[in-house]
Amino acid sequence: MTKSFNSLTEIKREIAIGGVTVEKLVKGYLNKIASNTHLNAFNEVFENDALESARNVDLRIQQGTAGKLAGMVIAIKDNICYKGHKVSASSKILEGFTSIYSSTIVERLLAEDAVIIARCNCDEFGMGASNENSHFGPVKNFADETRVAGGSSGGSAVAVQAGMCHAAIGTDTGGSVRQPASFCGIIGLKPTYGRISRHGIIAYASSFDQVGPITKSVEDAALLLEVMAGTDEYDSTLANITVPAFAENIKKPGPKKIAYLQEALSSPGVDPDVKSTLVEYIDKLRADGHTVKPIAFEYLDYIVPTYYILAMAEASSNLSRYDGVHYGYRSPAATDLVSTYKKSRSEGFGKEVKRRIMLGTFVLSAGYYDAYFAKAQKVRRLIREKTDSILKEYDFILIPTAPEPAPPLGKKEKDPVTTYLADIFTVQASLTGAPAISLPAGNNSKGLPLGLQLLTRHFEEQELLDFSKYFLEL
């Protein structure tokens, strides 16, 4: 494929003049995939399925009956169910498991003629910030192959970054769409919790998990959000509110009030290049007529512990279903029911997943429930109330997506606490359920991508997308 496209609009224009077909696009992406297998972005490529889908979409384009996403070739994270295809959440414990139904979002994407080309590598069950906790090995960053891709949707981000598909779908529990998008220099959107159905998404932490698009343009993120969002009888946590035509409605915003966390500039744990990038954009926004002011967030030190206590507790509960009895991996050394549970789970889960299950089980246990889980729920409420009060006064909160650019592969494996602290700026939106987007903000002196993040009020994705498009043109 000689030509690369930044948006679906460009692809549709090229299809209209006969410059390309969807089948040709798929073949081009398959060639790119073949030449970049060393990045380890995919757990499986659906070559024959994708080519057949592409030919069918081309036919519908000729007949004038094609859907909104005709021409968009996407990859999905390996925790999203797609009927008749394997899904493993990058875990040995789901080895050989084929999904018997499609997730709601896959059904909606296919109904609008998206072509699904592959399932992407990720941290096992979405647990990680580097994509090094996968049963299939780490994903490498296309910008620098000695660096991590970010996690947990690292494969999805690298697939878009390296041009192996047009867009990808990830899931974001504590930053798992936004942080890899930042490390890979692309756009990652986490919508409001309750905006997109979680039916058919393998659960990590149910009160946090949210599906989000990874793209090269704001318009594509808006269009994918529009297609995937909306009520679903299979997910009772969804908000019953109208889904706007996000992509069509994007317009230039007027002057806005923007808050930024002063800790992002004062903390010694934030990389100097990340700080200088944030300052640069603050200056640009002020020069363009916006009000940009520093705020203190007194709960910042509690954000990461609160998130991990609650997420691990939910993971402990959600992952109890993987027991070696129902489906997936069963230990060949098992001799009775108890050994089936113990050996299958010990051998089937990776180190990080076992760590989180044990910590989650501990904080839910009778003697510690009130001291940890119940207290964390109260702190979560305080964080939500504080964030809401800031967003009553300001239109957006501007913060770095991550405290540093992509670290070297293997650097953080020895110290899980350091890895958990990498989520310091992403988990605020996760704890509060607010929508947030990571936007590319140039590269550092080593050529590594940096990202900045915008948060706004619940269900105000339209305002977030409007401002994001403008922000990228600053």
Protein Blocks (a to p, Z undefined) as FASTA:
>chain_A
ZZdcfbfklmmmmmmnopacfklmmmmmmmmmmmmmmnomafbdcfklmmmmmmmmmmmm
mnopacfkgoiacdddfkbccehiacekhpaklgoiacfbdcfklmmmmmnopacfbdcd
ddehhiajkopacfkbpaddfklmkbcebiaklmmmmmmmnopafbdcdddfkopmmmmm
mmnopacddddehkaccehiacfblmlgccddddfbfklmmmmmmmmgccdfklmkbccd
ddddfklmpccdddddddddfklmmpmkbcfklmmmmmmmmmmmmmnopacdddddfklm
mmmmmmmmmmmmmmmmmmmmmnolmgcjddfkbcbfklmmmmmmmmmpcfklmmmmmmmm
mmmpmklmmmmmmmmmmmmmmmmmmmmmmmmmpmbdcddfbfbdcddehklmmmmklmmm
mmmmmmmmmmnopacddddebjafkopacdddddddehilmmmmmmmmmmmmZZ
